[in-house]
Amino acid sequence: LTPAADLRYADGKVERRRGRIVCVREDHTITESEAANTLVGLDLVGGDGQVLVSGSDFYSSPRLSPDGSRLAWLAWNHPNMPWDGTELWAGECKPDGSLGRVVAVHQESGSGPNLRRQRTAQVHGVAIDPSRRYVLTANLGADRLFIYHFDRTTRSLMPAGSEAAPPGSGPRDQMLVPAARS
């Protein structure tokens, strides 16, 4: 599935519609510098992979909307670690799977009661709702689940509220479950 090179892959999600896995790739083939990180689409049959996002030092949590039309992810740069300055990004996917216009970038703020591990906001998880209108982020540092609305006019993410988690619990991930119908 992956090329025979010093490349490492993580945090993959299968996208059956396009026959690929969207994941983080760490490229160790450049020996005179540290690994280069990107988000890639790997064909399930094999190949080099299509670079979707590059330019940041680190990536995590690539998540596609259920119809494959939007991609959301987390990124950060040196000297930050994920708990210091993680940014939420989202973009539109073209029919060929490449990333079109990036529609949003957002860095959350806040802190939780456990100052040893919650002194700043720390986005840990990303989800796109089935309607493609909202992006949700679990924030370990702020003890909150943040909700953002895709504004089609400004092509950006607009804050749409948040839900509190128990103090000190620091949510890391979330799962969208269809509502029960009577």
TAVENBEL-V100804 format. One record per run of one state. SS is the DSSP state (A for helix, B for strand, O for the rest). FROM is the first residue (numbers start at 1). TO is the last residue. If there is no record, write none. Layout:
BEGIN
ss=SS from=FROM to=TO
ss=SS from=FROM to=TO
END
This chain:
BEGIN
ss=O from=1 to=6
ss=B from=7 to=15
ss=A from=16 to=18
ss=O from=19 to=19
ss=B from=20 to=27
ss=O from=28 to=35
ss=B from=36 to=43
ss=O from=44 to=49
ss=B from=50 to=53
ss=O from=54 to=57
ss=B from=58 to=64
ss=O from=65 to=69
ss=B from=70 to=76
ss=O from=77 to=81
ss=A from=82 to=85
ss=O from=86 to=86
ss=B from=87 to=93
ss=O from=94 to=98
ss=B from=99 to=106
ss=O from=107 to=122
ss=B from=123 to=128
ss=O from=129 to=133
ss=B from=134 to=139
ss=O from=140 to=143
ss=B from=144 to=151
ss=O from=152 to=155
ss=B from=156 to=164
ss=O from=165 to=182
END
